[in-house]
Amino acid sequence: MAQLKLVDVTKKFGDVIAVNKLNLEVEKGECFSFLGPSGCGKTTTLRMIAGFEDLDEGELSVDGKVFSSSFKKYYLPPEHRDFGMVFQAFAVWPHLTVYDNVAFPLQIRKIPRHEIAKRVKMALQSTGLTHREESYPGKLSGGEQQRIALARAIAINPKVMLLDEPLSNLDAKLREEMRFEIKDLQKKFGFTIIYVTHDQAEAMALSDRMLVMDHGIVQQVGHPLEIYNKPANKFVFSFIGLSNFIPVNIEEGKAVIDGSNETASFEAPLELGKKAFLACRPSEVDFVEEPYTGANQLPPAIRARVARRTYLGDIVDYKVAVGNAEIRIQKPRRVQGPIEGSLCTIRINRTLWYPLE
């Protein structure tokens, strides 16, 4: 049985539908991410799960117990839900030591002092803060302050851990380190994680499954690799990973890049109409040395011009022009590629198709 269940959950702010009939089940011990652009409804959903917002319609339950229901006119306040919560801001009390920050939620629950000491010690050890327990947050780095928030959430022995973009205020190196620390903590304690982020790399690295939202509507739910390789629609393809959308003209199932003089063509689905987008990942486009052979080659080789070549550390990022299209290509630095301004030949190895509208 699912640990967390949402049925037709809807939230409105005036005339704006922030979350529209969301149905979702999250299994116990799962790391489940909500992914989407700013304003898509992911944080609003998390706040409804936490109890900070009551839902306008639908029902939310945990382990079979109803927490919020418009059908039953019932709402359980957040302090009775026993969820751990880590916010985007570090949300630590500057006048309290690390120890007291972690102990405070236990103190207001009137847990015995010896049990508080035991839990705080465990939480500090798990987050690498034992040597900092008498320090004040102002003396700590951003990563250490975020560890305080994690330790505070762990100490209450939560059924579910809710994380709202907890790494967005950290630098790139710390974000990467903290991703793996969060995953290690989940494996150690076995709690369920609901993780909100707009960072696709975070979601891909952490998630057992994830949900992609846009304008309050679920676009796709699945495993990270499934969503990356088999996107449900154009929005999901564009949001997960880097993408190219190349305008093409279609005649009798043959697609040619718009504005180009190419005779090379792609096999296109007939239902697309006369204009569509050919979609591909930058990593799925190759530079090829063999001469251009036109439409007889599948996939076709296409002539292009290198408009830009940029070094990005281990990879080189190219932008090539073909007709009215600009196609982005990424290759490892060790792969010899064409120079900026030169003519080249490319091959698109894997394609997806989307209607122009």
Summary of the structure (lengths in Angstrom):
residues: 357
radius of gyration: 25.1
end to end distance: 40.3
largest distance: 79.1
contacts: 1121
relative contact order: 0.11
helix: 29%
strand: 36%
